[in-house]
Amino acid sequence: RTHPTSTLPTLVAYIERSSTLLAVILQVPPFDPSTSLRTAFLLRYTNEIASAFSGYPVETSVLPELLEWLDILDRGWLATLRQQPWDPTRKEGVEMVLQANSNLKTSPMSMTERTRLRSLLVTTVGRLEVWLESLDKDTGRIEQVLESAGLRQKFEDVFARTLGEIGALGGDQPVQMTDLVDVADLELEHDGRDGELE
């Protein structure tokens, strides 16, 4: 990504290109047989971006854009979990009422898909945390940097809607950000061990 010939040499360029793709995916209607397509595309998209941003250097100036992008992805997943159409203007899902005689049908995400999604989001949060640690060397603690930039709460809320919805659907307790970081550390450590075995 940092190669001179790269078409996406900066994180801003990557976010702009990825945001366009995300907007297209979210426009897939939540009706069968398209329901599963939107879920499959979003899972693949989330998997791709889980480590993509960490390939770029950390710049405080791009953090607002990065967190806003992740916030829209969070809203998109919430709409998908609730089987809602996406409103590109409001950037959120909208309530949908189907008439009793309507031929339109929609199917909820499977337990396997929800489990996969939770794992992806937790891993992404962990990688975001590790990526931001490089800020400590130059500008102080992460918390202080985010606080001074007015981004502390946005960071705390990364994927909070989606993870809260998954917990509600599964009957689990609400997920706290501190829990996410702990779990993400374990998953990243496990990934590292897998790499060693390979």
C-alpha positions as CSV (number, residue, x, y, z in Angstrom):
1,R,0.0,0.0,0.0
2,T,2.9,2.3,0.6
3,H,4.5,1.4,-2.8
4,P,4.8,4.5,-5.1
5,T,2.7,2.8,-7.8
6,S,-0.2,1.9,-5.4
7,T,-3.6,3.3,-6.4
8,L,-4.4,3.6,-2.7
9,P,-1.2,5.1,-1.2
10,T,-2.9,6.7,1.8
11,L,-5.4,5.6,4.4
12,V,-7.7,8.4,3.3
13,A,-7.7,7.1,-0.3
14,Y,-8.4,3.6,1.0
15,I,-11.3,4.8,3.1
16,E,-12.8,6.8,0.3
17,R,-12.6,3.8,-2.1
18,S,-13.9,1.3,0.5
19,S,-16.8,3.6,1.5
20,T,-18.0,3.6,-2.1
21,L,-18.0,-0.2,-2.1
22,L,-19.8,-0.3,1.3
23,A,-22.5,2.0,0.0
24,V,-23.2,-0.3,-2.9
25,I,-23.3,-3.4,-0.7
26,L,-25.7,-1.8,1.7
27,Q,-28.1,-1.0,-1.1
28,V,-28.7,-4.7,-1.7
29,P,-32.4,-5.2,-0.7
30,P,-33.1,-7.2,2.4
31,F,-35.5,-9.5,0.6
32,D,-35.0,-13.1,-0.3
33,P,-33.0,-14.3,-2.3
34,S,-30.9,-11.1,-1.9
35,T,-30.9,-11.2,1.9
36,S,-28.1,-13.8,2.0
37,L,-26.1,-11.9,-0.6
38,R,-26.0,-8.7,1.5
39,T,-24.8,-10.7,4.5
40,A,-22.2,-12.6,2.5
41,F,-20.8,-9.5,0.8
42,L,-20.7,-7.6,4.2
43,L,-18.9,-10.5,5.9
44,R,-16.3,-10.6,3.1
45,Y,-16.0,-6.8,3.2
46,T,-15.5,-6.8,7.0
47,N,-12.9,-9.5,6.8
48,E,-11.0,-7.5,4.2
49,I,-10.9,-4.3,6.2
50,A,-10.1,-6.1,9.5
51,S,-6.4,-5.6,8.9
52,A,-6.3,-3.3,5.9
53,F,-6.0,0.0,7.9
54,S,-3.1,-1.4,9.9
55,G,-1.0,-1.5,6.7
56,Y,-0.9,2.3,6.8
57,P,1.0,4.6,9.2
58,V,-1.0,6.1,12.0
59,E,-1.8,9.7,11.5
60,T,-3.9,11.6,14.1
61,S,-5.4,13.7,11.3
62,V,-7.1,10.7,9.7
63,L,-8.6,9.2,12.9
64,P,-12.0,11.1,12.6
65,E,-12.5,9.8,9.0
66,L,-11.5,6.3,10.1
67,L,-13.8,6.2,13.0
68,E,-16.7,7.7,11.0
69,W,-16.2,4.9,8.4
70,L,-16.3,2.2,11.0
71,D,-19.4,3.9,12.5
72,I,-21.2,3.6,9.2
73,L,-20.2,0.0,8.9
74,D,-21.6,-0.6,12.4
75,R,-24.9,1.1,11.3
76,G,-24.9,-1.1,8.2
77,W,-24.5,-4.3,10.2
78,L,-27.2,-3.2,12.5
79,A,-29.6,-2.7,9.6
80,T,-28.6,-6.1,8.2
81,L,-29.2,-7.9,11.5
82,R,-32.6,-6.2,11.7
83,Q,-33.4,-7.0,8.1
84,Q,-33.9,-3.3,7.3
85,P,-33.4,-1.5,4.0
86,W,-30.6,1.0,4.0
87,D,-31.2,4.8,3.8
88,P,-28.1,6.3,2.2
89,T,-29.1,9.8,3.2
90,R,-29.6,9.1,6.8
91,K,-26.9,6.4,6.8
92,E,-28.9,4.0,8.8
93,G,-31.5,1.2,8.4
94,V,-35.2,2.1,8.2
95,E,-38.2,0.3,9.5
96,M,-39.9,-2.0,7.1
97,V,-43.5,-3.1,7.3
98,L,-44.6,-5.9,5.0
99,Q,-48.2,-6.4,4.2
100,A,-49.7,-9.8,5.0
101,N,-50.4,-10.5,1.3
102,S,-46.9,-9.4,0.2
103,N,-44.8,-11.8,-1.8
104,L,-41.6,-10.3,-0.3
105,K,-39.8,-12.5,2.3
106,T,-36.8,-11.9,4.4
107,S,-34.6,-14.3,6.4
108,P,-32.6,-13.5,9.6
109,M,-28.9,-14.1,9.8
110,S,-28.0,-17.6,10.9
111,M,-26.3,-18.3,14.2
112,T,-23.1,-19.3,12.3
113,E,-23.1,-16.0,10.5
114,R,-23.7,-14.0,13.7
115,T,-20.8,-15.9,15.4
116,R,-18.5,-15.3,12.4
117,L,-19.5,-11.6,12.5
118,R,-18.8,-11.2,16.2
119,S,-15.4,-12.8,15.8
120,L,-14.5,-10.5,12.9
121,L,-15.6,-7.4,14.8
122,V,-13.7,-8.3,18.0
123,T,-10.6,-9.0,15.9
124,T,-10.9,-5.7,14.1
125,V,-11.2,-3.8,17.4
126,G,-8.1,-5.6,18.7
127,R,-6.1,-4.8,15.6
128,L,-7.3,-1.2,15.8
129,E,-6.0,-1.0,19.4
130,V,-2.6,-2.5,18.5
131,W,-2.4,-0.1,15.5
132,L,-3.1,2.9,17.6
133,E,-0.4,1.9,20.1
134,S,2.2,3.4,17.8
135,L,0.8,6.8,18.8
136,D,2.2,6.3,22.3
137,K,5.7,6.7,21.0
138,D,5.2,10.2,19.6
139,T,2.2,11.8,21.2
140,G,1.5,10.2,24.5
141,R,-1.1,7.7,25.6
142,I,-3.8,6.6,23.2
143,E,-6.5,7.8,25.6
144,Q,-5.0,11.2,25.8
145,V,-4.7,11.6,22.1
146,L,-8.3,10.5,21.5
147,E,-9.5,12.7,24.3
148,S,-7.7,15.8,23.0
149,A,-9.1,15.1,19.5
150,G,-12.6,14.7,20.9
151,L,-12.7,11.1,19.6
152,R,-12.6,9.1,22.9
153,Q,-16.3,8.3,22.9
154,K,-16.3,7.4,19.2
155,F,-13.5,4.9,19.8
156,E,-15.3,3.4,22.8
157,D,-18.4,3.0,20.6
158,V,-16.7,1.1,17.7
159,F,-19.2,-1.6,16.6
160,A,-21.1,-1.2,19.9
161,R,-24.5,-1.2,18.1
162,T,-23.8,-4.4,16.2
163,L,-22.2,-6.3,19.1
164,G,-25.1,-5.1,21.4
165,E,-27.6,-6.4,18.9
166,I,-25.8,-9.8,18.5
167,G,-25.9,-10.1,22.3
168,A,-29.6,-9.2,22.4
169,L,-30.4,-11.8,19.7
170,G,-28.4,-14.5,21.5
171,G,-29.5,-13.6,25.0
172,D,-26.0,-12.7,26.1
173,Q,-25.0,-10.0,28.4
174,P,-24.1,-6.6,26.8
175,V,-20.6,-6.4,25.5
176,Q,-18.3,-3.8,27.0
177,M,-15.3,-2.3,25.2
178,T,-12.9,-3.5,27.8
179,D,-14.2,-7.0,27.2
180,L,-13.6,-6.6,23.5
181,V,-10.0,-5.6,23.9
182,D,-9.3,-8.6,26.2
183,V,-11.0,-11.0,23.8
184,A,-9.3,-9.5,20.8
185,D,-5.9,-9.8,22.4
186,L,-6.6,-13.5,22.9
187,E,-7.7,-14.0,19.3
188,L,-4.7,-12.1,17.9
189,E,-2.4,-14.2,20.1
190,H,-4.1,-17.3,18.8
191,D,-3.7,-16.1,15.2
192,G,0.0,-15.6,15.9
193,R,0.4,-19.2,17.1
194,D,-1.4,-20.5,14.0
195,G,1.1,-18.6,11.9
196,E,4.0,-20.2,13.8
197,L,2.5,-23.6,13.2
198,E,2.3,-23.0,9.5
